[in-house]
Amino acid sequence: MRFDSMKKENEIMKRLLIFIVAALSGLSLIGCGTTAKEIQARSHGERTDIFTEVRDEGTIPKGFAELTIKADIKTHVEGYYILESKESLHGRQTYPFVVNIDGQAALWEIVGIRDVKPAYDADGKTSHDPEAGEGLKYILENKIRLNAGSHRVFFCLPEDKYYAEVEISLKDGEVGILEFKPIYRTKNIPIRIPTFMKGIDKYEGFLNNEKIL
């Protein structure tokens, strides 16, 4: 009788475990789907009167401010992972960044440059530089002009299903810098260190060197 009771309890626990795993998987898929929909919706702006790109130096009109948006990401070279989708943009000639400010969106295709950093330090130990190794680096640096005041900035990487939002405020005549700095996922072997080879984890945001994200 005791054996049958234990067997029944084990079966119940097994079913419960399967249910929990399935539920968590479902939540994960729902989260991914929600993120993809949000990125798709915000990548197509509804307005065109919020900002203009600035390609030369000049006097800032009264009531306006200028903002340089910076961001970068390093990816593995094309074809590094055999099972990666053929549609992946990692390691390709260009990589897309999307910025949406108050409803106006811009898609910037950035040309990658080959970037190689030593995998080991001078003493022969594994480098702790998250960008150590060979890859393609994409560096965004674009200047825009917009009304002085408060704005909501939506920054995203459509290819990596990542986005973040920040609130900024610019003074009349200000020349500001909004920078997004990448934090990469970590690898556990042989030691736990962040590496671009594992993809992007999140970005930290800075407005004029003050952290806002």
Backbone bond lengths (Angstrom), bond angles and torsions (degrees), N, CA, C in turn:
res aa  C-N    CA-C-N  psi(-1)  N-CA   C-N-CA  omega(-1)  CA-C   N-CA-C  phi
1 M - - - 1.458 - - 1.536 111.52 -
2 R 1.361 114.29 -43.59 1.465 118.61 -179.94 1.529 110.76 -62.86
3 F 1.352 116.93 -38.73 1.466 121.03 179.30 1.518 110.38 -63.00
4 D 1.330 116.53 -43.10 1.467 120.70 179.67 1.524 110.90 -63.77
5 S 1.356 115.61 -38.47 1.455 119.79 179.98 1.523 111.29 -65.41
6 M 1.349 115.94 -43.23 1.459 120.03 178.83 1.520 110.63 -65.21
7 K 1.327 117.42 -39.00 1.454 122.06 179.33 1.522 110.63 -62.68
8 K 1.348 114.82 -40.59 1.459 119.76 179.84 1.529 110.79 -66.65
9 E 1.346 115.69 -41.19 1.467 119.80 178.96 1.529 111.14 -63.97
10 N 1.325 116.00 -40.62 1.469 120.21 178.81 1.520 111.38 -63.57
11 E 1.330 115.56 -38.08 1.465 120.23 179.34 1.523 110.70 -66.44
12 I 1.342 115.63 -39.75 1.462 120.14 178.68 1.522 110.46 -64.97
13 M 1.354 115.71 -44.04 1.462 120.23 179.49 1.528 110.94 -63.07
14 K 1.325 116.29 -38.43 1.457 121.12 179.42 1.516 110.91 -63.38
15 R 1.334 115.28 -44.57 1.466 119.68 179.48 1.529 111.01 -65.59
16 L 1.345 115.66 -38.86 1.452 120.15 179.28 1.524 110.78 -64.02
17 L 1.332 115.90 -40.92 1.459 120.72 179.14 1.528 110.74 -63.71
18 I 1.329 116.34 -43.63 1.469 120.95 178.26 1.528 110.67 -60.51
19 F 1.351 115.06 -40.99 1.468 120.01 179.92 1.522 111.02 -63.94
20 I 1.349 115.94 -44.28 1.463 120.35 -178.98 1.516 110.87 -62.73
21 V 1.355 116.83 -44.86 1.462 121.18 178.99 1.524 110.67 -60.82
22 A 1.317 116.41 -43.94 1.465 120.69 179.99 1.520 111.12 -64.23
23 A 1.347 115.66 -40.13 1.466 119.69 179.95 1.519 111.37 -64.98
24 L 1.333 116.05 -44.43 1.454 119.87 178.94 1.516 111.52 -64.23
25 S 1.322 117.12 -38.89 1.468 121.31 177.91 1.516 110.08 -62.95
26 G 1.328 115.50 -40.42 1.457 119.91 179.39 1.509 111.72 -64.43
27 L 1.347 116.33 -42.10 1.460 120.39 178.10 1.513 111.11 -63.33
28 S 1.336 115.91 -38.71 1.466 120.28 179.33 1.513 110.59 -63.11
29 L 1.336 116.54 -43.41 1.460 120.57 -179.38 1.528 111.10 -67.13
30 I 1.346 115.45 -37.72 1.455 119.65 178.23 1.522 109.99 -63.52
31 G 1.359 115.43 -42.66 1.452 120.29 178.80 1.509 112.17 -61.40
32 C 1.333 117.16 -44.04 1.466 121.59 179.35 1.521 110.80 -63.29
33 G 1.349 114.96 -41.15 1.452 119.33 -179.37 1.515 111.56 -65.86
34 T 1.333 116.54 -39.32 1.456 121.59 178.77 1.518 110.88 -64.56
35 T 1.333 116.31 -43.49 1.468 120.94 179.13 1.521 110.69 -61.88
36 A 1.336 116.69 -45.00 1.463 120.96 -179.08 1.532 110.91 -61.71
37 K 1.321 117.02 -40.92 1.465 121.03 179.98 1.529 110.85 -66.66
38 E 1.341 115.72 -40.53 1.457 119.93 179.78 1.523 110.56 -63.94
39 I 1.330 116.39 -43.65 1.458 120.86 179.90 1.526 110.79 -64.52
40 Q 1.311 116.19 -42.95 1.467 119.84 -179.61 1.525 110.66 -63.14
41 A 1.322 116.23 -42.59 1.466 119.94 -178.66 1.525 111.76 -66.97
42 R 1.334 117.07 -41.47 1.458 120.38 -175.41 1.526 112.90 -83.04
43 S 1.326 117.12 -10.87 1.464 120.23 178.31 1.522 111.73 -78.28
44 H 1.322 115.94 -13.15 1.464 121.38 178.82 1.523 107.86 -117.38
45 G 1.313 116.62 98.11 1.459 121.00 -176.10 1.514 113.63 -69.56
46 E 1.341 114.08 155.76 1.461 120.72 178.48 1.524 111.39 -98.27
47 R 1.350 116.24 -9.82 1.459 119.54 -176.25 1.527 110.51 -127.14
48 T 1.332 115.03 162.44 1.468 120.28 178.22 1.526 111.41 -135.15
49 D 1.340 115.70 9.16 1.465 119.92 -172.82 1.532 113.94 -111.62
50 I 1.341 117.28 14.03 1.465 120.28 -176.10 1.523 111.95 -88.20
51 F 1.317 117.24 -44.94 1.467 119.83 -178.47 1.520 110.95 -146.67
52 T 1.327 114.50 161.07 1.464 121.64 173.92 1.529 107.49 -131.55
53 E 1.320 116.08 149.00 1.456 120.16 178.53 1.529 109.57 -78.17
54 V 1.322 115.89 140.75 1.458 122.66 -179.24 1.522 108.77 -112.83
55 R 1.332 116.62 122.85 1.461 120.59 -176.33 1.533 112.90 -112.62
56 D 1.332 116.72 -1.38 1.470 118.88 178.16 1.524 109.53 -142.86
57 E 1.313 115.95 167.16 1.457 121.10 179.08 1.526 109.31 -83.99
58 G 1.298 115.73 147.03 1.457 119.44 179.47 1.512 110.37 -177.88
59 T 1.312 115.63 175.11 1.459 120.79 179.33 1.525 110.20 -72.44
60 I 1.321 115.32 135.37 1.462 119.99 178.56 1.527 108.75 -81.92
61 P 1.326 117.96 123.21 1.468 120.16 179.59 1.530 111.11 -59.65
62 K 1.326 116.24 151.26 1.459 120.69 179.53 1.523 110.20 -61.24
63 G 1.314 115.32 137.80 1.462 120.69 -180.00 1.511 113.13 91.01
64 F 1.341 116.79 -3.34 1.467 120.65 -177.99 1.534 111.24 -116.59
65 A 1.315 114.89 167.40 1.464 122.66 174.92 1.517 107.24 -141.35
66 E 1.326 116.01 161.83 1.467 121.04 176.23 1.518 109.63 -116.92
67 L 1.308 115.26 142.85 1.458 120.90 -176.72 1.524 109.54 -135.05
68 T 1.330 116.12 123.90 1.461 120.92 173.64 1.522 108.01 -94.70
69 I 1.325 116.02 123.51 1.461 121.26 -179.80 1.523 108.50 -101.56
70 K 1.330 114.83 123.28 1.463 120.32 -179.42 1.533 110.43 -121.21
71 A 1.318 115.17 142.84 1.465 121.29 175.08 1.520 107.51 -165.28
72 D 1.309 116.38 157.03 1.460 119.03 175.86 1.520 110.04 -153.57
73 I 1.307 114.74 162.62 1.463 121.36 175.83 1.525 107.77 -154.16
74 K 1.315 115.41 143.93 1.458 120.63 175.02 1.519 107.55 -114.80
75 T 1.327 116.88 134.87 1.463 121.08 178.79 1.529 109.63 -124.97
76 H 1.321 114.50 165.46 1.464 118.60 174.72 1.524 109.76 -68.11
77 V 1.307 117.00 164.29 1.459 120.89 179.81 1.525 109.89 -70.38
78 E 1.310 115.88 156.90 1.466 121.20 -178.93 1.527 110.69 -58.69
79 G 1.346 115.48 132.59 1.456 120.83 177.07 1.513 115.59 80.79
80 Y 1.337 118.11 7.25 1.466 120.62 -177.41 1.528 111.11 -63.39
81 Y 1.346 115.78 -43.12 1.464 120.10 177.87 1.521 109.42 -96.99
82 I 1.317 116.60 117.76 1.463 122.14 -174.93 1.526 111.85 -59.20
83 L 1.343 117.12 -39.04 1.460 120.72 -174.93 1.540 113.51 -87.16
84 E 1.319 116.90 -0.69 1.458 118.98 179.47 1.529 110.55 -69.13
85 S 1.322 116.11 144.42 1.462 121.24 -178.87 1.528 111.66 -56.22
86 K 1.320 115.48 141.37 1.466 120.72 176.95 1.525 111.33 -65.83
87 E 1.332 115.73 -17.33 1.462 120.56 -179.85 1.526 112.09 -85.49
88 S 1.320 117.45 -7.40 1.457 120.81 -177.64 1.528 111.32 -60.18
89 L 1.325 115.74 142.12 1.461 121.25 178.90 1.525 112.12 -96.73
90 H 1.311 117.11 1.60 1.462 120.38 178.29 1.525 110.14 -65.11
91 G 1.331 115.49 125.50 1.450 119.63 179.10 1.519 114.55 81.29
92 R 1.324 117.66 1.74 1.471 120.97 179.25 1.538 110.08 -79.80
93 Q 1.313 115.32 176.09 1.469 120.50 -177.41 1.526 111.54 -60.92
94 T 1.337 117.02 -40.80 1.462 119.85 179.63 1.522 110.93 -128.42
95 Y 1.312 114.91 157.58 1.473 121.81 179.70 1.536 107.44 -136.81
96 P 1.345 117.76 135.59 1.467 120.27 -174.55 1.534 115.20 -90.46
97 F 1.323 115.09 136.41 1.468 123.28 169.98 1.526 106.52 -118.33
98 V 1.316 117.01 140.74 1.464 121.17 177.09 1.519 109.65 -123.07
99 V 1.327 115.61 134.39 1.463 121.75 174.90 1.524 107.91 -128.34
100 N 1.321 115.70 131.27 1.464 121.40 177.11 1.532 107.12 -124.73
101 I 1.327 115.48 121.48 1.462 120.37 179.46 1.524 108.97 -118.28
102 D 1.309 115.83 114.13 1.473 122.00 176.84 1.527 112.65 53.87
103 G 1.329 116.72 29.93 1.458 119.66 176.61 1.516 115.29 103.72
104 Q 1.325 117.90 -9.74 1.467 120.30 174.92 1.522 108.89 -100.74
105 A 1.331 116.27 126.44 1.464 121.16 -175.59 1.526 111.87 -109.70
106 A 1.321 114.68 150.78 1.465 121.19 175.69 1.525 107.90 -137.51
107 L 1.317 116.47 132.83 1.457 122.79 175.32 1.517 107.52 -107.46
108 W 1.318 116.32 118.37 1.452 121.22 -179.40 1.518 110.48 -113.60
109 E 1.325 116.44 115.94 1.464 122.52 178.42 1.530 108.07 -90.63
110 I 1.312 116.32 112.90 1.465 120.86 -174.39 1.529 110.77 -102.57
111 V 1.309 115.75 130.16 1.467 121.31 179.65 1.530 109.28 -75.24
112 G 1.328 116.20 131.17 1.453 121.35 -178.93 1.527 112.49 -81.90
113 I 1.318 114.89 152.38 1.462 120.88 175.16 1.526 108.12 -123.20
114 R 1.323 115.84 141.66 1.464 120.33 179.65 1.524 109.03 -65.01
115 D 1.324 115.72 129.87 1.458 120.56 -176.34 1.529 109.12 -131.80
116 V 1.320 116.22 118.84 1.465 121.36 -178.98 1.523 109.29 -125.38
117 K 1.324 115.79 122.28 1.464 121.32 176.63 1.523 108.80 -125.37
118 P 1.334 117.82 145.80 1.466 121.59 -177.15 1.531 112.50 -56.61
119 A 1.326 115.79 135.76 1.467 120.86 178.24 1.525 111.63 -79.71
120 Y 1.339 115.92 -14.37 1.466 120.18 -178.65 1.524 110.38 -129.98
121 D 1.339 115.17 148.25 1.460 120.66 176.79 1.526 109.58 -76.04
122 A 1.333 115.07 175.39 1.464 120.17 -179.23 1.523 112.72 -60.70
123 D 1.349 117.24 -27.61 1.461 120.68 -179.94 1.520 112.94 -88.18
124 G 1.325 116.39 6.54 1.458 120.45 176.60 1.519 115.12 88.39
125 K 1.332 117.82 1.43 1.455 121.00 179.82 1.532 110.27 -87.27
126 T 1.332 115.07 154.53 1.465 120.04 179.19 1.522 110.73 -58.13
127 S 1.321 115.84 130.05 1.452 120.11 -179.40 1.525 110.85 -65.95
128 H 1.334 116.74 141.24 1.458 121.67 176.54 1.528 111.40 -95.09
129 D 1.318 116.39 5.02 1.457 120.59 176.09 1.527 108.24 -69.40
130 P 1.340 118.67 118.97 1.470 120.66 -178.37 1.527 113.80 -61.73
131 E 1.339 117.68 -15.26 1.463 120.13 179.35 1.530 111.63 -107.73
132 A 1.342 117.22 18.22 1.460 120.89 177.01 1.527 109.73 -66.81
133 G 1.333 116.24 136.53 1.458 120.94 -179.49 1.519 111.47 115.81
134 E 1.320 115.40 -179.81 1.467 121.34 -178.97 1.517 110.71 -95.67
135 G 1.323 115.78 135.04 1.452 120.00 178.18 1.515 111.16 -167.70
136 L 1.328 115.85 -169.11 1.463 123.30 175.99 1.519 107.46 -114.35
137 K 1.326 116.18 131.18 1.455 120.05 179.76 1.521 109.83 -112.73
138 Y 1.323 115.01 134.96 1.458 121.88 -178.66 1.527 107.64 -117.97
139 I 1.330 116.34 120.74 1.459 121.34 -174.48 1.528 110.39 -118.24
140 L 1.315 115.47 114.49 1.463 122.10 178.15 1.525 109.20 -94.37
141 E 1.338 115.88 131.97 1.466 121.75 173.90 1.524 108.02 -154.61
142 N 1.321 115.69 93.83 1.458 121.51 -178.66 1.521 110.56 -125.34
143 K 1.330 115.19 143.07 1.457 120.40 179.96 1.526 110.19 -106.81
144 I 1.334 115.10 137.16 1.461 120.33 178.38 1.522 109.73 -129.71
145 R 1.337 115.60 160.27 1.461 121.82 175.84 1.522 107.69 -119.23
146 L 1.337 115.90 135.17 1.453 120.88 -178.68 1.521 110.01 -151.63
147 N 1.318 116.52 168.34 1.462 120.82 -179.62 1.517 110.52 -61.94
148 A 1.320 116.86 141.90 1.457 120.40 172.85 1.527 108.47 -63.91
149 G 1.332 116.02 151.34 1.456 119.98 -178.94 1.518 111.70 126.97
150 S 1.317 116.07 -162.14 1.465 121.99 -176.57 1.523 111.06 -91.59
151 H 1.330 115.80 143.88 1.465 121.71 179.92 1.525 109.63 -144.85
152 R 1.331 115.08 152.80 1.456 121.37 176.11 1.535 107.98 -109.17
153 V 1.330 115.38 121.33 1.466 121.14 -175.87 1.525 110.17 -109.47
154 F 1.318 115.08 124.33 1.469 123.10 176.96 1.526 106.77 -106.58
155 F 1.315 116.62 117.35 1.464 122.60 -178.35 1.520 108.42 -114.70
156 C 1.346 117.55 131.40 1.459 117.21 -179.41 1.524 113.64 -150.09
157 L 1.325 113.61 158.02 1.460 123.61 174.25 1.526 106.39 -116.31
158 P 1.325 118.06 95.42 1.468 120.13 -178.14 1.523 112.94 -55.81
159 E 1.328 116.94 -37.14 1.462 121.23 -177.41 1.522 111.68 -64.33
160 D 1.316 117.20 -34.23 1.465 121.14 -176.44 1.526 113.45 -105.42
161 K 1.334 116.17 11.25 1.468 121.31 177.26 1.521 112.00 51.81
162 Y 1.325 114.93 45.01 1.472 119.74 -179.17 1.528 110.14 -125.75
163 Y 1.341 115.89 140.35 1.462 118.62 172.43 1.527 110.46 -150.16
164 A 1.319 115.00 159.54 1.461 121.75 176.88 1.519 107.82 -148.46
165 E 1.322 116.48 154.22 1.463 121.62 178.66 1.518 110.29 -127.76
166 V 1.320 115.62 141.43 1.468 120.87 177.07 1.517 109.82 -137.48
167 E 1.330 115.55 153.43 1.462 122.13 173.66 1.525 107.68 -103.00
168 I 1.321 116.93 132.26 1.463 120.00 178.02 1.524 109.48 -129.58
169 S 1.321 115.41 159.42 1.458 120.92 176.54 1.522 108.11 -136.91
170 L 1.334 116.66 129.28 1.456 122.57 -177.44 1.531 110.27 -120.86
171 K 1.324 115.28 139.01 1.458 120.55 179.62 1.531 110.82 -85.94
172 D 1.300 115.09 160.09 1.471 121.67 177.21 1.537 108.84 -58.24
173 G 1.350 116.15 123.94 1.451 121.27 178.13 1.519 114.65 81.80
174 E 1.321 117.80 0.97 1.467 120.87 -177.20 1.522 111.97 -71.05
175 V 1.328 116.32 146.04 1.466 123.35 171.44 1.526 105.57 -115.10
176 G 1.313 116.67 100.41 1.460 121.50 -174.12 1.518 113.11 -107.57
177 I 1.327 114.65 165.26 1.467 121.49 176.98 1.525 108.68 -128.97
178 L 1.318 116.38 121.72 1.461 122.99 174.92 1.522 107.02 -108.89
179 E 1.323 116.28 116.06 1.463 119.92 -174.87 1.520 111.30 -122.67
180 F 1.331 115.34 135.92 1.454 122.48 176.00 1.529 108.18 -112.39
181 K 1.346 115.63 118.46 1.460 120.79 -176.67 1.524 109.95 -107.57
182 P 1.340 117.56 128.91 1.467 121.18 -174.09 1.531 114.05 -75.18
183 I 1.320 114.91 142.04 1.467 123.04 170.25 1.534 105.96 -119.60
184 Y 1.319 116.77 119.19 1.460 120.61 -174.95 1.529 111.97 -92.18
185 R 1.323 115.13 158.35 1.461 120.75 175.90 1.527 109.74 -67.02
186 T 1.326 115.74 161.83 1.460 119.90 -176.29 1.529 112.26 -102.06
187 K 1.317 115.36 153.53 1.455 121.69 170.49 1.520 107.13 -107.56
188 N 1.318 117.47 153.48 1.457 121.55 -175.33 1.523 113.82 -105.58
189 I 1.320 117.81 -9.77 1.464 120.94 -176.26 1.522 109.13 -124.47
190 P 1.343 119.77 131.63 1.480 125.95 -4.17 1.521 112.99 -79.36
191 I 1.341 117.93 -18.59 1.460 120.66 176.40 1.524 108.71 -135.39
192 R 1.312 115.92 158.28 1.464 120.97 -176.70 1.527 110.68 -80.79
193 I 1.320 117.24 102.78 1.460 122.17 178.34 1.526 109.10 -140.44
194 P 1.336 117.39 149.82 1.465 119.86 176.76 1.527 110.16 -72.73
195 T 1.329 115.89 144.66 1.462 120.36 178.66 1.523 110.52 -150.48
196 F 1.325 115.88 140.63 1.465 120.51 179.48 1.516 112.01 -61.87
197 M 1.342 116.81 -21.70 1.463 120.96 -179.10 1.527 112.26 -64.62
198 K 1.327 116.48 -20.25 1.470 121.03 179.64 1.524 112.66 -93.86
199 G 1.328 116.48 -3.38 1.456 119.58 178.02 1.523 112.84 91.80
200 I 1.312 114.90 173.97 1.460 121.24 -175.28 1.530 111.56 -78.93
201 D 1.325 115.59 137.91 1.461 120.81 175.10 1.524 109.63 -98.42
202 K 1.325 115.70 -51.59 1.464 120.68 178.73 1.531 108.72 -164.88
203 Y 1.322 115.67 177.10 1.459 121.71 174.75 1.526 109.26 -122.93
204 E 1.314 115.10 147.10 1.455 120.99 169.21 1.523 107.28 -101.45
205 G 1.333 116.33 139.50 1.451 120.25 -177.58 1.512 112.33 -110.36
206 F 1.333 116.35 140.20 1.461 121.73 -179.11 1.529 109.81 -134.53
207 L 1.325 116.42 132.67 1.460 121.51 174.08 1.519 106.81 -112.66
208 N 1.341 115.62 114.00 1.469 120.98 -176.47 1.532 111.48 52.24
209 N 1.336 114.36 44.71 1.476 123.89 176.78 1.527 114.31 72.38
210 E 1.319 118.61 4.98 1.469 121.18 175.66 1.520 108.36 -102.75
211 K 1.330 115.09 127.48 1.464 119.65 -176.01 1.518 111.86 -68.25
212 I 1.342 114.99 129.91 1.463 120.46 179.17 1.532 111.42 -125.67
213 L 1.343 116.87 -3.44 1.463 120.74 -179.91 1.529 109.34 -144.82
